[in-house]
Amino acid sequence: MKTSSSLKTLKKRDRNCRIIRRKGRIYVINKKNPRFKARQG
């Protein structure tokens, strides 16, 4: 899982990416292709 300062660019890498907030952290998850996972914070 990548840690990134800007998730907006990571969200654009694949159209199945979703931005989700969990426990004060922001995550990009992708169920179809899990290698696009990332988090911020």
N, CA, C and O atoms as a printed pandas DataFrame, in Angstrom:
     atom_number atom_name residue_name chain_id  residue_number  x_coord  y_coord  z_coord
0              1         N          MET        A               1    0.841   -1.183    0.000
1              2        CA          MET        A               1    0.000    0.000    0.000
2              3         C          MET        A               1    0.884    1.242    0.000
3              4         O          MET        A               1    1.778    1.376    0.835
4              5         N          LYS        A               2    0.633    2.135   -0.926
5              6        CA          LYS        A               2    1.421    3.354   -1.020
6              7         C          LYS        A               2    0.911    4.397   -0.031
7              8         O          LYS        A               2   -0.290    4.491    0.223
8              9         N          THR        A               3    1.829    5.172    0.518
9             10        CA          THR        A               3    1.446    6.337    1.322
10            11         C          THR        A               3    1.732    7.561    0.475
11            12         O          THR        A               3    2.833    7.722   -0.051
12            13         N          SER        A               4    0.734    8.425    0.345
13            14        CA          SER        A               4    0.859    9.529   -0.586
14            15         C          SER        A               4    0.355   10.813    0.040
15            16         O          SER        A               4   -0.481   10.791    0.944
16            17         N          SER        A               5    0.875   11.945   -0.452
17            18        CA          SER        A               5    0.405   13.230    0.052
18            19         C          SER        A               5   -0.793   13.736   -0.734
19            20         O          SER        A               5   -1.549   14.576   -0.245
20            21         N          SER        A               6   -0.971   13.230   -1.950
21            22        CA          SER        A               6   -2.118   13.634   -2.758
22            23         C          SER        A               6   -2.783   12.393   -3.329
23            24         O          SER        A               6   -2.190   11.666   -4.126
24            25         N          LEU        A               7   -4.020   12.161   -2.913
25            26        CA          LEU        A               7   -4.719   10.958   -3.386
26            27         C          LEU        A               7   -5.527   11.206   -4.651
27            28         O          LEU        A               7   -5.979   10.262   -5.300
28            29         N          LYS        A               8   -5.708   12.464   -4.998
29            30        CA          LYS        A               8   -6.516   12.761   -6.175
30            31         C          LYS        A               8   -5.882   12.189   -7.438
31            32         O          LYS        A               8   -6.576   11.696   -8.327
32            33         N          THR        A               9   -4.555   12.263   -7.506
33            34        CA          THR        A               9   -3.887   11.718   -8.692
34            35         C          THR        A               9   -3.948   10.200   -8.693
35            36         O          THR        A               9   -4.056    9.587   -9.755
36            37         N          LEU        A              10   -3.879    9.579   -7.503
37            38        CA          LEU        A              10   -3.943    8.116   -7.455
38            39         C          LEU        A              10   -5.335    7.608   -7.788
39            40         O          LEU        A              10   -5.489    6.505   -8.312
40            41         N          LYS        A              11   -6.337    8.402   -7.490
41            42        CA          LYS        A              11   -7.703    7.989   -7.807
42            43         C          LYS        A              11   -7.909    7.928   -9.318
43            44         O          LYS        A              11   -8.707    7.127   -9.806
44            45         N          LYS        A              12   -7.195    8.770  -10.056
45            46        CA          LYS        A              12   -7.394    8.828  -11.504
46            47         C          LYS        A              12   -6.700    7.686  -12.246
47            48         O          LYS        A              12   -6.912    7.518  -13.447
48            49         N          ARG        A              13   -5.869    6.895  -11.546
49            50        CA          ARG        A              13   -5.127    5.851  -12.252
50            51         C          ARG        A              13   -6.023    4.748  -12.784
51            52         O          ARG        A              13   -5.695    4.101  -13.779
52            53         N          ASP        A              14   -7.163    4.531  -12.122
53            54        CA          ASP        A              14   -8.054    3.454  -12.552
54            55         C          ASP        A              14   -9.482    3.889  -12.265
55            56         O          ASP        A              14   -9.730    4.580  -11.277
56            57         N          ARG        A              15  -10.423    3.498  -13.112
57            58        CA          ARG        A              15  -11.773    4.017  -12.898
58            59         C          ARG        A              15  -12.547    3.294  -11.804
59            60         O          ARG        A              15  -13.643    3.720  -11.440
60            61         N          ASN        A              16  -11.983    2.185  -11.265
61            62        CA          ASN        A              16  -12.653    1.504  -10.157
62            63         C          ASN        A              16  -12.183    1.992   -8.791
63            64         O          ASN        A              16  -12.642    1.487   -7.767
64            65         N          CYS        A              17  -11.277    2.963   -8.762
65            66        CA          CYS        A              17  -10.747    3.458   -7.490
66            67         C          CYS        A              17  -11.800    4.274   -6.757
67            68         O          CYS        A              17  -12.542    5.043   -7.370
68            69         N          ARG        A              18  -11.862    4.102   -5.435
69            70        CA          ARG        A              18  -12.782    4.858   -4.593
70            71         C          ARG        A              18  -12.002    5.462   -3.441
71            72         O          ARG        A              18  -11.094    4.831   -2.899
72            73         N          ILE        A              19  -12.355    6.685   -3.066
73            74        CA          ILE        A              19  -11.743    7.329   -1.901
74            75         C          ILE        A              19  -12.661    7.119   -0.704
75            76         O          ILE        A              19  -13.858    7.399   -0.773
76            77         N          ILE        A              20  -12.090    6.622    0.401
77            78        CA          ILE        A              20  -12.870    6.271    1.584
78            79         C          ILE        A              20  -12.154    6.785    2.817
79            80         O          ILE        A              20  -10.929    6.696    2.905
80            81         N          ARG        A              21  -12.917    7.331    3.790
81            82        CA          ARG        A              21  -12.324    7.777    5.046
82            83         C          ARG        A              21  -12.574    6.737    6.121
83            84         O          ARG        A              21  -13.711    6.332    6.358
84            85         N          ARG        A              22  -11.496    6.307    6.769
85            86        CA          ARG        A              22  -11.606    5.356    7.879
86            87         C          ARG        A              22  -10.679    5.794    8.987
87            88         O          ARG        A              22   -9.477    5.953    8.770
88            89         N          LYS        A              23  -11.236    5.995   10.196
89            90        CA          LYS        A              23  -10.438    6.302   11.386
90            91         C          LYS        A              23   -9.517    7.495   11.169
91            92         O          LYS        A              23   -8.356    7.467   11.578
92            93         N          GLY        A              24  -10.025    8.537   10.530
93            94        CA          GLY        A              24   -9.231    9.741   10.325
94            95         C          GLY        A              24   -8.226    9.655    9.195
95            96         O          GLY        A              24   -7.523   10.630    8.930
96            97         N          ARG        A              25   -8.136    8.536    8.530
97            98        CA          ARG        A              25   -7.232    8.389    7.401
98            99         C          ARG        A              25   -8.040    8.297    6.124
99           100         O          ARG        A              25   -9.193    7.865    6.130
100          101         N          ILE        A              26   -7.427    8.704    5.036
101          102        CA          ILE        A              26   -8.098    8.641    3.746
102          103         C          ILE        A              26   -7.436    7.533    2.932
103          104         O          ILE        A              26   -6.212    7.473    2.818
104          105         N          TYR        A              27   -8.261    6.664    2.373
105          106        CA          TYR        A              27   -7.756    5.516    1.622
106          107         C          TYR        A              27   -8.283    5.551    0.196
107          108         O          TYR        A              27   -9.390    6.025   -0.061
108          109         N          VAL        A              28   -7.479    5.044   -0.720
109          110        CA          VAL        A              28   -7.956    4.717   -2.062
110          111         C          VAL        A              28   -7.998    3.203   -2.127
111          112         O          VAL        A              28   -6.979    2.542   -1.929
112          113         N          ILE        A              29   -9.173    2.647   -2.403
113          114        CA          ILE        A              29   -9.283    1.197   -2.536
114          115         C          ILE        A              29   -9.847    0.867   -3.913
115          116         O          ILE        A              29  -10.558    1.659   -4.531
116          117         N          ASN        A              30   -9.503   -0.324   -4.362
117          118        CA          ASN        A              30   -9.960   -0.776   -5.670
118          119         C          ASN        A              30  -10.186   -2.277   -5.578
119          120         O          ASN        A              30   -9.238   -3.056   -5.472
120          121         N          LYS        A              31  -11.443   -2.670   -5.619
121          122        CA          LYS        A              31  -11.755   -4.092   -5.440
122          123         C          LYS        A              31  -11.377   -4.921   -6.653
123          124         O          LYS        A              31  -11.021   -6.091   -6.514
124          125         N          LYS        A              32  -11.448   -4.334   -7.845
125          126        CA          LYS        A              32  -11.147   -5.104   -9.039
126          127         C          LYS        A              32   -9.652   -5.332   -9.206
127          128         O          LYS        A              32   -9.227   -6.382   -9.688
128          129         N          ASN        A              33   -8.843   -4.326   -8.800
129          130        CA          ASN        A              33   -7.401   -4.411   -8.992
130          131         C          ASN        A              33   -6.712   -3.894   -7.729
131          132         O          ASN        A              33   -6.413   -2.703   -7.641
132          133         N          PRO        A              34   -6.453   -4.770   -6.744
133          134        CA          PRO        A              34   -5.993   -4.324   -5.425
134          135         C          PRO        A              34   -4.614   -3.671   -5.419
135          136         O          PRO        A              34   -4.206   -3.139   -4.386
136          137         N          ARG        A              35   -3.879   -3.691   -6.537
137          138        CA          ARG        A              35   -2.564   -3.068   -6.485
138          139         C          ARG        A              35   -2.633   -1.552   -6.496
139          140         O          ARG        A              35   -1.601   -0.897   -6.357
140          141         N          PHE        A              36   -3.819   -0.972   -6.658
141          142        CA          PHE        A              36   -3.960    0.476   -6.636
142          143         C          PHE        A              36   -4.259    1.024   -5.244
143          144         O          PHE        A              36   -4.641    2.187   -5.114
144          145         N          LYS        A              37   -4.095    0.211   -4.202
145          146        CA          LYS        A              37   -4.401    0.687   -2.854
146          147         C          LYS        A              37   -3.406    1.782   -2.433
147          148         O          LYS        A              37   -2.219    1.722   -2.752
148          149         N          ALA        A              38   -3.932    2.794   -1.700
149          150        CA          ALA        A              38   -3.066    3.859   -1.189
150          151         C          ALA        A              38   -3.734    4.449    0.037
151          152         O          ALA        A              38   -4.937    4.297    0.247
152          153         N          ARG        A              39   -2.908    5.143    0.863
153          154        CA          ARG        A              39   -3.481    5.831    1.992
154          155         C          ARG        A              39   -2.764    7.138    2.223
155          156         O          ARG        A              39   -1.635    7.340    1.775
156          157         N          GLN        A              40   -3.454    8.042    2.947
157          158        CA          GLN        A              40   -2.888    9.342    3.290
158          159         C          GLN        A              40   -3.138    9.599    4.765
159          160         O          GLN        A              40   -4.229    9.332    5.269
160          161         N          GLY        A              41   -2.111   10.126    5.472
161          162        CA          GLY        A              41   -2.259   10.458    6.884
162          163         C          GLY        A              41   -1.888    9.329    7.800
163          164         O          GLY        A              41   -1.966    9.472    9.020
